[in-house]
Amino acid sequence: MTAALRSSLRFENTYAERLEGAYAPVALTPAPRPSLVAFNAPLAVELGLDPEAVRDEVLGIVSGASVPDSARVLAMAYAGHQFGHLSPLLGDGRAALIGELIDARGRRRDLHLKGSGRTPFSRGGDGRATLGPVLRELLVAEGMHGLGIPTSRVLAAATTGERVRREEPLPGAVLARVAASHLRVGTFELFAARRDGAMVERLIDYALERHFPERRGAETPALALLEGVAEVQARLIAQWMGVGFVHGVMNTDNFTISGETIDYGPCAFLDAYDPAAVFSSIDRGGRYAYANQPAIGAWNLARFAEALLPHIDPDPEVAASLAIARVEAYMAAVAAHRRAGMNRKIGLPEDADEELVAGLLARMAEARLDYTSTFRQLARGLVSPDAIPEALAGWADGWLAAIDAAGAPRDEVAARMDAENPIYIPRNHKVEEALAAAHDGDYGPFEAMVEVLRDPFTARDVDPSYAEPAPASFGPYTTFCGT
């Protein structure tokens, strides 16, 4: 703890001040009997806050009981293509932006609640969230952060002391989420559909200033923004693919301008490698299957480009040509990031031939090998060939020859692979175990799992099941849009 850490939250409100018309003011609905069940002290320190000094203040905000005078609470307005179909007005139906904090590194970050009550965008919903999805978002987001993948994170979670009716009454909860911003493709789509060019221009300027300041002086700001978003999304989705993450609901209202992962409703991680894996209960056609994610990223970028076209060039054909080139550049970039990342995972130079990776994945799919642990087994196989899975024996001959041809000692390559490939991810069965225990009032498994996921590359003396796929008794896994 250092003296520089702040003992209270002081908010700025650039979104509210500069984008009037892109939100609705809201009054939080106070929770009747709030109780803080999770507080992310490391994240608080990143925000420049003294964790012990601000716990009560954070609980007051999360519960809706007390909001600092510096905050301007609002529900953000946006549209979105959901499973390919445009919903012309969505917005924060159970969420509220409290304001912006300047963190310890000088970065502007939103503090945003989920489950905080009805807003003008609730569309008949109750505006509430339940305990399981709230804790799930904290677990998976911390796991993603530990893996080095850009993500929103949860600062705190609290129960509300009320029951929320879903298929059955469930304990109500609220989370406080921190993100680089909550600007999304759907934000731009809303005002483009309304032909409000002035607001789109304001959004372009605001997004560039906040996320791509080095591009603000570009001759065509809209094109510069499209390029920036394409670059960060290409890196992000390649990283998802590298760890076997399936977002589950890549609608344009969940596709951020900042390049952060956001909204962890029906997400999951691969156990057995399966390119067609789908976990979401509502993705009946497999639109957002694991292998489809790079192409869906391009589809979402195309929708973003459409919203920007009048601001790229007054000639529609010229604007379309320029935009198409940027979306095509995204496809090339995500492929390049994936190729480099997969080669690092198997210890080869980033520009190595793709055939070895393709052969490995084909064998992994055929044998239903565990996606995460297989790469750690290969690293062990560099010093002890018996550790290589039997299903990969024929493939491994060519791989070992390529490793040796690259020239680095095998033990050094194994160490590089271990630094690239995690031991621990948010295993689906362990997430469910932790949430079930929390529902019964035991937060021990949840807290233990958070600690494991914060350092996923270091082996530790914990239950081996943290590093193992689900047992057969776990059965097919289905996720839901609970948050």
Secondary structure, DSSP 4 states (H G I P E B T S, - for coil): --TTSBSS---B-HHHHH-TTSEEE------SS-EEEEE-HHHHHHTTB-HHHHHHHHHHHHTTS---TT---EEEP--EEETTEEES----SSEEEEEEEE-TTS-EEEEEEESB---TT-TT---BEEHHHHHHHHHHHHHHHHTT--B-EEEEEEEEEEEEESSSEEEEEEEEEEES---BHHHHHHHHHTT-HHHHHHHHHHHHHHH-GGGTT-SSHHHHHHHHHHHHHHHHHHHHHHHTEE-S---GGG-BSS--B---SS-EE-SB--TT---BTT-TT-TT-GGGHHHHHHHHHHHHHHHHHHHH-SSHHHHHHHHHHHHHHHHHHHHHHHHHHHHHHTTS-TTS-THHHHHHHHHHHHHT-BHHHHHHHHHHHTT-GGGS-GGGHHHHHHHHHHHHHH-S-HHHHHHHHHHHS-S----HHHHHHHHHHHHTT--HHHHHHHHHHTSTTS--SS-GGGGSPPPGGG-S--B----
